[in-house]
Amino acid sequence: MGIFSGYSGLRVIAEGLTGNKGWKPVWRDPAPKDSYDAIIIGGGGHGLATAFYLAKNHGMTNIAVLEKGYLGSGNIGRNTTIVRANYFLPGNSEFYSHSLKLWEGLEAELNYNVMHSQRGIINLFHSDGQRDAAARRGNAMVNQGDDAVLLDRPRLRRMLPYLDFDNARFPVMGGLYHARGGTARHDAVAWGYARGADMRGVDLIQNCEVTGIDIHAGRVTGVQTTRGPIRAGKVGMVTAGRSGQTAAMAGMRLPVESHVLQAFVTEGLKPAIDHVVTFGMGHFYISQSDKGGLVFGGDIDMYASYAQRGNLPAVEHVMEAGMALMPMIGRARVLRSWGGIMDMTPDGSPIIDKTPIEGLFVDCGWNYGGFKAVPASGWCMAHLMATGESHEVARRFRLNRFETGHLLDEEGTGSQHNLH
Ligand SMILES: Cc1cc2nc3c(=O)[nH]c(=O)nc-3n(C[C@H](O)[C@H](O)[C@H](O)COP(=O)(O)OP(=O)(O)OC[C@H]3O[C@@H](n4cnc5c(N)ncnc54)[C@H](O)[C@@H]3O)c2cc1C
């Protein structure tokens, strides 16, 4: 690929001087075929990554991703972009560790700039009990082969001088530092996986809503869509906040509730916040985007909803938590806020499993934290759909754990959700 044809600085200049007429669509816009070997319902991060790894790792290319809107219109393009491997429980720990390793090679793997930035995450603690919990979690992370450093207050103060150390309602006593954690550009992750899957022959079909799942004699045979019926021997339901509705089409009731989570971005500011920082006493997390906006969020709206917008009590709650931690952000003006629909499980951990229907698979329950899981989720879901066996790092994400009581009670965000 020449410097004037692929992605390069010279290409950008050349296109800018000639009216930007030379750019081609990055993926095709195919019409759905009558039949595929496998169908993925949902063109979010997890669905696209599943398709990519089905093609790349397992040589399955006669597959389609069916997306009711446009690629990246769901949570994959709505999150606060935090990537980390700081889980405590066996079952989650090895999965997120695997995911972080995939993130570290993702740009080379996709040949696409997803702006993965390992700027480090600092989880603050505010009491002796929280410090003990942070130390235990840090030890678990190190035992898993990941990194963690317990920061005392003087060191933290040097690293994060903008925190309110002197007058805070909850004294900042230190932090757990995870240097390999950070952020990535969310929609670039969707585009990168989409491009990689399309290049391998996967059909990415947008504006194609699945309206029914066809089952005969306990076996999936295809789907009904707004663009006609499509046959397939394997179907993966990867619809995040809509998972309950999708599974209902197959007569299943999932242990998933949908709730709105909101995010906020301020006007662009000079670099002020170098890391991702989370508040241990309020549910609040913040980073600064490459454009300078402060990107932050907090709790879900506590009532169940499919609306992709939130309400004012959660806004007030998030702003209060931010102000309590770093009063300087009170001067920044919020430019935008939005909501996404979260697929919340009772134990906060995900599901990647077969269903009782032969050929029908489910990947859901990503709670607050499914962005960082995208690479490993795609990897493990593809493994499951191709081989019929759970991947070893996802073997605890079973659907029947809610029946048997083998819960992974981590809340998907750390051992306590406010520790993130
Ligand atoms: C505000 C916010 C902040 C977050 N912050 C973080 C964070 O910092 N770090 C982190 O790790 N995670 C975070 N998350 C969580 C993360 O974004 C999600 O867990 C993850 O993106 C969900 O998986 P997905 O990308 O596949 O979902 P989506 O992008 O929502 O993909 C699902 C797709 O399925 C499609 N679909 C649904 N029904 C059908 C149907 N019937 N037919 C066809 N298509 C259908 C939808 O249109 C959608 O595009 C955040 C989420 C939100 C909303």
The ligand as an SDF file (V2000), in Angstrom:
LIG
                    3D

 53 58  0  0  0  0  0  0  0  0999 V2000
  -22.3310    5.5230   29.5860 C   0  0  0  0  0  0  0  0  0  0  0  0
  -21.5800    4.2350   29.5460 C   0  0  0  0  0  0  0  0  0  0  0  0
  -20.3110    4.1670   30.0580 C   0  0  0  0  0  0  0  0  0  0  0  0
  -19.5950    2.9570   30.0430 C   0  0  0  0  0  0  0  0  0  0  0  0
  -18.2890    2.9600   30.4370 N   0  0  0  0  0  0  0  0  0  0  0  0
  -17.5380    1.8340   30.3080 C   0  0  0  0  0  0  0  0  0  0  0  0
  -16.1550    1.8660   30.6020 C   0  0  0  0  0  0  0  0  0  0  0  0
  -15.5990    2.9110   30.9390 O   0  0  0  0  0  0  0  0  0  0  0  0
  -15.4430    0.7160   30.4890 N   0  0  0  0  0  0  0  0  0  0  0  0
  -16.0290   -0.4470   30.1150 C   0  0  0  0  0  0  0  0  0  0  0  0
  -15.3440   -1.4610   30.0730 O   0  0  0  0  0  0  0  0  0  0  0  0
  -17.3500   -0.5010   29.7890 N   0  0  0  0  0  0  0  0  0  0  0  0
  -18.1110    0.6120   29.8690 C   0  0  0  0  0  0  0  0  0  0  0  0
  -19.4480    0.5890   29.5230 N   0  0  0  0  0  0  0  0  0  0  0  0
  -20.0570   -0.6810   29.1450 C   0  0  0  0  0  0  0  0  0  0  0  0
  -19.8340   -1.0730   27.6900 C   0  0  0  0  0  0  0  0  0  0  0  0
  -20.0040    0.0190   26.8300 O   0  0  0  0  0  0  0  0  0  0  0  0
  -20.8210   -2.1840   27.3400 C   0  0  0  0  0  0  0  0  0  0  0  0
  -20.8040   -3.1970   28.3220 O   0  0  0  0  0  0  0  0  0  0  0  0
  -20.5060   -2.8460   25.9860 C   0  0  0  0  0  0  0  0  0  0  0  0
  -20.2650   -1.8760   24.9910 O   0  0  0  0  0  0  0  0  0  0  0  0
  -21.6950   -3.7350   25.5980 C   0  0  0  0  0  0  0  0  0  0  0  0
  -21.4140   -4.5810   24.5130 O   0  0  0  0  0  0  0  0  0  0  0  0
  -21.5580   -4.1430   22.9640 P   0  0  0  0  0  0  0  0  0  0  0  0
  -20.4760   -3.2030   22.6140 O   0  0  0  0  0  0  0  0  0  0  0  0
  -21.6320   -5.3510   22.1410 O   0  0  0  0  0  0  0  0  0  0  0  0
  -22.9610   -3.4050   23.0250 O   0  0  0  0  0  0  0  0  0  0  0  0
  -23.7700   -2.5100   21.9160 P   0  0  0  0  0  0  0  0  0  0  0  0
  -22.7890   -1.5950   21.2270 O   0  0  0  0  0  0  0  0  0  0  0  0
  -24.8980   -1.9490   22.6290 O   0  0  0  0  0  0  0  0  0  0  0  0
  -24.1550   -3.6400   20.8690 O   0  0  0  0  0  0  0  0  0  0  0  0
  -25.3740   -4.3400   20.8440 C   0  0  0  0  0  0  0  0  0  0  0  0
  -25.9820   -4.1140   19.4730 C   0  0  0  0  0  0  0  0  0  0  0  0
  -27.0810   -4.9860   19.2830 O   0  0  0  0  0  0  0  0  0  0  0  0
  -28.0010   -4.3160   18.4350 C   0  0  0  0  0  0  0  0  0  0  0  0
  -29.3010   -4.9760   18.5310 N   0  0  0  0  0  0  0  0  0  0  0  0
  -30.1070   -5.0650   19.6180 C   0  0  0  0  0  0  0  0  0  0  0  0
  -31.2150   -5.7680   19.3190 N   0  0  0  0  0  0  0  0  0  0  0  0
  -31.0930   -6.1510   18.0230 C   0  0  0  0  0  0  0  0  0  0  0  0
  -31.9150   -6.8840   17.1350 C   0  0  0  0  0  0  0  0  0  0  0  0
  -33.1040   -7.3830   17.5200 N   0  0  0  0  0  0  0  0  0  0  0  0
  -31.5020   -7.0670   15.8440 N   0  0  0  0  0  0  0  0  0  0  0  0
  -30.3060   -6.5740   15.4280 C   0  0  0  0  0  0  0  0  0  0  0  0
  -29.4860   -5.8490   16.2340 N   0  0  0  0  0  0  0  0  0  0  0  0
  -29.8770   -5.6450   17.5080 C   0  0  0  0  0  0  0  0  0  0  0  0
  -27.9960   -2.8900   18.9730 C   0  0  0  0  0  0  0  0  0  0  0  0
  -28.5080   -1.9650   18.0400 O   0  0  0  0  0  0  0  0  0  0  0  0
  -26.5140   -2.6930   19.2930 C   0  0  0  0  0  0  0  0  0  0  0  0
  -25.8160   -2.0490   18.2360 O   0  0  0  0  0  0  0  0  0  0  0  0
  -20.2000    1.7840   29.5250 C   0  0  0  0  0  0  0  0  0  0  0  0
  -21.4900    1.8520   28.9980 C   0  0  0  0  0  0  0  0  0  0  0  0
  -22.1780    3.0680   28.9960 C   0  0  0  0  0  0  0  0  0  0  0  0
  -23.5530    3.1400   28.4030 C   0  0  0  0  0  0  0  0  0  0  0  0
  1  2  1  0
  2  3  1  0
  2 52  2  0
  3  4  2  0
  4  5  1  0
  4 50  1  0
  5  6  2  0
  6  7  1  0
  6 13  1  0
  7  8  2  0
  7  9  1  0
  9 10  1  0
 10 11  2  0
 10 12  1  0
 12 13  2  0
 13 14  1  0
 14 15  1  0
 14 50  1  0
 15 16  1  0
 16 17  1  0
 16 18  1  0
 18 19  1  0
 18 20  1  0
 20 21  1  0
 20 22  1  0
 22 23  1  0
 23 24  1  0
 24 25  2  0
 24 26  1  0
 24 27  1  0
 27 28  1  0
 28 29  2  0
 28 30  1  0
 28 31  1  0
 31 32  1  0
 32 33  1  0
 33 34  1  0
 33 48  1  0
 34 35  1  0
 35 36  1  0
 35 46  1  0
 36 37  1  0
 36 45  1  0
 37 38  2  0
 38 39  1  0
 39 40  1  0
 39 45  2  0
 40 41  1  0
 40 42  2  0
 42 43  1  0
 43 44  2  0
 44 45  1  0
 46 47  1  0
 46 48  1  0
 48 49  1  0
 50 51  2  0
 51 52  1  0
 52 53  1  0
M  END
$$$$
